Amino acid sequence: MAKKVKKNAETMNSKLKLVMKSGKAILGYKASVKSLRKSKSKMILISSNCPPLRKSEVEYYAMLAKTKVHHYTGDNTALGTACGKFYNCSVLSIIDAGDSDILASVKE
C-alpha cells in the first residue's frame, strides 16, 4: 500500500516539473485566488498542511469557477520543492498544462 502511494506522489511530482517547464503555473495563495476569480485557472493544488480556513476558501472559489482541485499528498515544503523552488508553497494554480497530462490524469 505504501509503495503505491509513493509511486503516485512521484508521478505527480514529475508531471508538476513538466508543467513548470513547459506550461504556466502560479504559486501562492493570493495569486491563485486572483486567478480563480478571473476564471483563468484550470486546476488547483493544495498542500496537506494548508490551514483549514484557507483550504475551504480556495475550494469554494474553485467550485464557483468550475476548476479541478487536487489535494497534494506532501506538505507545503514538498510542493515548493516539486515545483523547483527553494521556498514553501501551500497553493498552486495551473493556468496552462503545457506538455503535461496532469489535467487529464487527476479526477475531480
Phi and psi restraints in degrees (value plus and minus 20) as a CYANA .aco file:
   2 ALA   PHI     -86.7   -46.7
   2 ALA   PSI     -53.7   -13.7
   3 LYS   PHI     -84.2   -44.2
   3 LYS   PSI     -61.3   -21.3
   4 LYS   PHI     -85.2   -45.2
   4 LYS   PSI     -60.2   -20.2
   5 VAL   PHI     -83.7   -43.7
   5 VAL   PSI     -62.9   -22.9
   6 LYS   PHI     -85.9   -45.9
   6 LYS   PSI     -61.3   -21.3
   7 LYS   PHI     -85.1   -45.1
   7 LYS   PSI     -59.5   -19.5
   8 ASN   PHI     -82.6   -42.6
   8 ASN   PSI     -61.8   -21.8
   9 ALA   PHI     -85.6   -45.6
   9 ALA   PSI     -58.0   -18.0
  10 GLU   PHI     -85.9   -45.9
  10 GLU   PSI     -60.1   -20.1
  11 THR   PHI     -87.8   -47.8
  11 THR   PSI     -56.5   -16.5
  12 MET   PHI     -84.7   -44.7
  12 MET   PSI     -60.7   -20.7
  13 ASN   PHI     -83.9   -43.9
  13 ASN   PSI     -60.8   -20.8
  14 SER   PHI     -88.2   -48.2
  14 SER   PSI     -56.6   -16.6
  15 LYS   PHI     -87.9   -47.9
  15 LYS   PSI     -57.2   -17.2
  16 LEU   PHI     -84.3   -44.3
  16 LEU   PSI     -61.0   -21.0
  17 LYS   PHI     -79.6   -39.6
  17 LYS   PSI     -61.3   -21.3
  18 LEU   PHI     -86.9   -46.9
  18 LEU   PSI     -57.7   -17.7
  19 VAL   PHI     -83.9   -43.9
  19 VAL   PSI     -64.2   -24.2
  20 MET   PHI     -85.6   -45.6
  20 MET   PSI     -51.6   -11.6
  21 LYS   PHI    -100.9   -60.9
  21 LYS   PSI     -65.9   -25.9
  22 SER   PHI    -127.9   -87.9
  22 SER   PSI     -40.7    -0.7
  23 GLY   PHI    -126.2   -86.2
  23 GLY   PSI    -175.4  -135.4
  24 LYS   PHI    -153.2  -113.2
  24 LYS   PSI     106.5   146.5
  25 ALA   PHI    -158.8  -118.8
  25 ALA   PSI     131.5   171.5
  26 ILE   PHI    -138.0   -98.0
  26 ILE   PSI     108.4   148.4
  27 LEU   PHI    -120.8   -80.8
  27 LEU   PSI     121.1   161.1
  28 GLY   PHI      91.7   131.7
  28 GLY   PSI     131.4   171.4
  29 TYR   PHI     -88.8   -48.8
  29 TYR   PSI     -71.5   -31.5
  30 LYS   PHI     -82.0   -42.0
  30 LYS   PSI     -67.0   -27.0
  31 ALA   PHI     -87.8   -47.8
  31 ALA   PSI     -55.0   -15.0
  32 SER   PHI     -87.4   -47.4
  32 SER   PSI     -60.5   -20.5
  33 VAL   PHI     -85.4   -45.4
  33 VAL   PSI     -58.4   -18.4
  34 LYS   PHI     -82.4   -42.4
  34 LYS   PSI     -63.3   -23.3
  35 SER   PHI     -88.5   -48.5
  35 SER   PSI     -51.7   -11.7
  36 LEU   PHI     -87.9   -47.9
  36 LEU   PSI     -60.8   -20.8
  37 ARG   PHI     -84.9   -44.9
  37 ARG   PSI     -51.8   -11.8
  38 LYS   PHI    -107.0   -67.0
  38 LYS   PSI     -20.9    19.1
  39 SER   PHI      38.5    78.5
  39 SER   PSI      18.0    58.0
  40 LYS   PHI    -114.4   -74.4
  40 LYS   PSI     -40.8    -0.8
  41 SER   PHI     -94.5   -54.5
  41 SER   PSI     122.0   162.0
  42 LYS   PHI    -121.0   -81.0
  42 LYS   PSI     -48.1    -8.1
  43 MET   PHI    -177.8  -137.8
  43 MET   PSI     128.3   168.3
  44 ILE   PHI    -141.8  -101.8
  44 ILE   PSI     115.0   155.0
  45 LEU   PHI    -133.0   -93.0
  45 LEU   PSI     110.1   150.1
  46 ILE   PHI    -138.9   -98.9
  46 ILE   PSI     110.3   150.3
  47 SER   PHI     -92.2   -52.2
  47 SER   PSI     143.9   183.9
  48 SER   PHI     -90.9   -50.9
  48 SER   PSI     -48.5    -8.5
  49 ASN   PHI    -123.5   -83.5
  49 ASN   PSI       4.9    44.9
  50 CYS   PHI     -88.8   -48.8
  50 CYS   PSI     117.7   157.7
  51 PRO   PHI     -78.0   -38.0
  51 PRO   PSI     121.9   161.9
  52 PRO   PHI     -77.4   -37.4
  52 PRO   PSI     -59.3   -19.3
  53 LEU   PHI     -85.8   -45.8
  53 LEU   PSI     -63.4   -23.4
  54 ARG   PHI     -85.2   -45.2
  54 ARG   PSI     -61.3   -21.3
  55 LYS   PHI     -82.0   -42.0
  55 LYS   PSI     -65.6   -25.6
  56 SER   PHI     -87.9   -47.9
  56 SER   PSI     -53.7   -13.7
  57 GLU   PHI     -85.9   -45.9
  57 GLU   PSI     -64.7   -24.7
  58 VAL   PHI     -84.5   -44.5
  58 VAL   PSI     -61.4   -21.4
  59 GLU   PHI     -83.4   -43.4
  59 GLU   PSI     -57.2   -17.2
  60 TYR   PHI     -85.5   -45.5
  60 TYR   PSI     -67.4   -27.4
  61 TYR   PHI     -81.3   -41.3
  61 TYR   PSI     -58.6   -18.6
  62 ALA   PHI     -86.5   -46.5
  62 ALA   PSI     -56.7   -16.7
  63 MET   PHI     -85.8   -45.8
  63 MET   PSI     -60.8   -20.8
  64 LEU   PHI     -86.4   -46.4
  64 LEU   PSI     -57.1   -17.1
  65 ALA   PHI    -106.8   -66.8
  65 ALA   PSI     -20.8    19.2
  66 LYS   PHI      35.7    75.7
  66 LYS   PSI      30.4    70.4
  67 THR   PHI    -131.5   -91.5
  67 THR   PSI     123.8   163.8
  68 LYS   PHI     -89.9   -49.9
  68 LYS   PSI     124.3   164.3
  69 VAL   PHI    -142.7  -102.7
  69 VAL   PSI     111.7   151.7
  70 HIS   PHI    -142.8  -102.8
  70 HIS   PSI     107.9   147.9
  71 HIS   PHI    -108.7   -68.7
  71 HIS   PSI      87.9   127.9
  72 TYR   PHI     -87.9   -47.9
  72 TYR   PSI     116.9   156.9
  73 THR   PHI     -91.7   -51.7
  73 THR   PSI     -49.3    -9.3
  74 GLY   PHI    -105.9   -65.9
  74 GLY   PSI     152.1   192.1
  75 ASP   PHI    -103.8   -63.8
  75 ASP   PSI    -194.8  -154.8
  76 ASN   PHI     -85.4   -45.4
  76 ASN   PSI     -49.4    -9.4
  77 THR   PHI     -88.0   -48.0
  77 THR   PSI     -62.9   -22.9
  78 ALA   PHI     -86.2   -46.2
  78 ALA   PSI     -56.9   -16.9
  79 LEU   PHI     -86.7   -46.7
  79 LEU   PSI     -61.9   -21.9
  80 GLY   PHI     -83.9   -43.9
  80 GLY   PSI     -61.4   -21.4
  81 THR   PHI     -86.7   -46.7
  81 THR   PSI     -58.6   -18.6
  82 ALA   PHI     -84.0   -44.0
  82 ALA   PSI     -48.3    -8.3
  83 CYS   PHI    -104.6   -64.6
  83 CYS   PSI     -22.9    17.1
  84 GLY   PHI      63.9   103.9
  84 GLY   PSI      -0.8    39.2
  85 LYS   PHI    -126.1   -86.1
  85 LYS   PSI     139.0   179.0
  86 PHE   PHI    -120.4   -80.4
  86 PHE   PSI       2.5    42.5
  87 TYR   PHI    -156.1  -116.1
  87 TYR   PSI     146.6   186.6
  88 ASN   PHI     -96.9   -56.9
  88 ASN   PSI     132.3   172.3
  89 CYS   PHI    -169.8  -129.8
  89 CYS   PSI      96.7   136.7
  90 SER   PHI    -109.9   -69.9
  90 SER   PSI     -47.2    -7.2
  91 VAL   PHI    -151.8  -111.8
  91 VAL   PSI     116.6   156.6
  92 LEU   PHI    -151.4  -111.4
  92 LEU   PSI     111.9   151.9
  93 SER   PHI    -134.8   -94.8
  93 SER   PSI     106.3   146.3
  94 ILE   PHI    -117.7   -77.7
  94 ILE   PSI      97.7   137.7
  95 ILE   PHI    -109.0   -69.0
  95 ILE   PSI     -67.2   -27.2
  96 ASP   PHI    -156.5  -116.5
  96 ASP   PSI     105.2   145.2
  97 ALA   PHI     -94.4   -54.4
  97 ALA   PSI     -41.0    -1.0
  98 GLY   PHI      48.8    88.8
  98 GLY   PSI    -151.1  -111.1
  99 ASP   PHI    -103.0   -63.0
  99 ASP   PSI     -29.4    10.6
 100 SER   PHI     -98.2   -58.2
 100 SER   PSI     132.0   172.0
 101 ASP   PHI    -124.7   -84.7
 101 ASP   PSI      11.7    51.7
 102 ILE   PHI     -84.9   -44.9
 102 ILE   PSI     -53.2   -13.2
 103 LEU   PHI     -90.7   -50.7
 103 LEU   PSI     -56.4   -16.4
 104 ALA   PHI     -97.5   -57.5
 104 ALA   PSI     -51.7   -11.7
 105 SER   PHI     -99.3   -59.3
 105 SER   PSI     -45.8    -5.8
 106 VAL   PHI    -113.3   -73.3
 106 VAL   PSI     108.0   148.0
 107 LYS   PHI    -104.5   -64.5
 107 LYS   PSI     131.4   171.4
